[in-house]
Amino acid sequence: MQFFSTDKKSALEAKNMAQFIAFGPVIFQVARIMRNSGILHEIEASGKEGLTIEDIVEKVQLPHYGVRILLESSLGIGLIVINDNKYRITKTGHFILHDALTNVNMDFIHDVNYNGLFYLDESIKNGKPEGLKVFGNWQTIYEGLSQLPKHVQKSWFAFDHFFSDTAFPAVLPHIYNKKNNIKKLLDIGGNTGKWAIASTKYNPGISITIMDLPGQLNIAKNRIEELGLNDRVSFHPTNILDASQPFPKGFDAIWMSQFLDCFSEDEITSIMQRCYDAIDDDGFVYILEAYWDKQRFEAAAFCLQQTSVYFTALANGNSQMYHSEIFKAAVLRAGFEIVEETNNIGLSHTLWKLKKVNK
């Protein structure tokens, strides 16, 4: 929260930022095309020498007019500078080209969100993902995830996996150690099986059941079969939003990663109540999430805050990347207590270890 307690900009800086916001869609698309067209790459490759507009036109084989428009816009954005009629890349342009986080975010916004965000005002008013209609007639994006266009699926999964791929190696030792002695684990919202696969590689004695929507499990099953893990990974298809469906029992622990942020506060409490009924008194529930108020860097908090808008406009209309205190209240209402908290896992994650409070 320390990042957002004061207004740090001068009046001139604030007015400049206001213009960036006003032209936000233009800035985004120009930066994306500068990256995808090869213009930024060619300018960077020229080094200190730089390139004239004629050089760039020849290298990327685009019309002179279009290249000029992109270059002039990019000067104002700060992607490039010009001296002696030659263009050179800036630090910001370098990050647009090479920073993995920036590229994952940019593809996610363009392929998954851009058209749907047009309906954000309707989503804010009625709490439904009105932008999802650009892809299909589903109640949530999760129902239609396996049916989205391939390039949209690719960007969605790349975004989702980017953060878990950095967190999972760091969190595995926290879960699978002698103290916990976990042999059977229920992976709720296991998606494509990333956690199950990482777990079986790390812990040869673990047996995992993935519980998710049938469409999601079909994707996971194919990967599990390819890796020959059928004897260690099983599947439990269910609609987790159906509060009448109890969760299976007989597990040492329940695991949920980047899952509960897909639900409203009341839905989180409902899911946790069923976790309470499913887990033994000596079992634990592990929650791995990214909370915007727990971040070390302002840019990380910013990314999480803006990701919340995707949940509003396209995912389900009622969830977000939460402030930890709001999320905690929803969890504790179900009868749990947090016995361990580990922050700064991977890029942005916090691990909670919970146990039941005897009612």
Phi, psi and omega in degrees: 000343182298339181286340192237025184262346180223156174269107190266355185265146170287171180299319180293318177297321180294320179293321177298317178297323179299323178291323175300319179293316182300323180260018185310310180298324178294312181302316181299310185292322178297314180298320180295317181289323176300323177288308188287331183283343183095356182297311179299319180299314182293321178295316179297318182297336180285346177065218183291339182294319181078174181228144170281168178296326179295320177301315184293316179303317180295321184285323185260352176057048174240158181300145182303316181301310182298320179295319179298316179300314180296317182294315181294321175297319183293332174298313179294325179290328181101019179279332183218166171232163179229133174216133180055038178064019177240137183264138176228151184280151175257177176298320179296317176300322177300316181291325176300324180282318197242341184285121185298317180299315180299316182291320176298315179297317182296315179294321179297315180294316183290309188282323186263319195255329199305307181291321182292332181295343176302334184258017182301320182299322177293321179295320178298321183289319189244001176068028178234151182281075186297333180289345182294339182294346175291343179251325183174177183260076178239158177285324178222161180293335183292327177296327185255006187302319181287351182250000179293155175307148188302319181290330177288315175304315182302314181290325179296310182292325178298319177295311182297316185281337182303318184279321178291328181296331177275332184275323187300312179301326181284331186267340182307315180296336178288332184268310187258084176224172184297326181297316182282321177052050182276125178250325180233127184229137175261118181260099183272127184074039187289352173056239184272007177088016182302313182291318180299317180294314179298323181293315182293329176288323184280321186235102183295346182260003186273143173238131188234140170246124178265128178244123182194181175295149182306319180298320178293318182296329178298322177295315181295319182301316181300318180290320180297318179296319179300325183270357179069037184252016184301331182282349182242345181236124177240176189225142179228092181289134178196156170268102188294338178286347178279101185295346180279349181267111180288159178272149180295153182251178175094022182246149177286330183205157174243137183238133174222120181238127179047042186242309186291341175293350178277007186226160175288171180300314180295322179292323175301313180298318179298316179296318180292328176295322177288330172296320179300317181289333186273330187267145177290165182298332181262008178270171182230154172244131179248131179236122176248115183217163174250118180253133188291337180275356182257010187275147178280332186237143182298323180298323179293316177298319179301313181301318181292319179298319181286329177297330178304328182293328174301315179300322181291312189275329188232325189285299182206351176085356186216014180233185184188175164276112198275155158291138189299326183289324177293316179296316182299318181298320180294324180288314186290335177299338181277356176104023179250163168231149178272117182262340176213140174229127178235118183260171175060043175269127183062220182284324193202010194263157173236136177254126173250134171251121186241148172229161182287141169263124182298123182277000000 
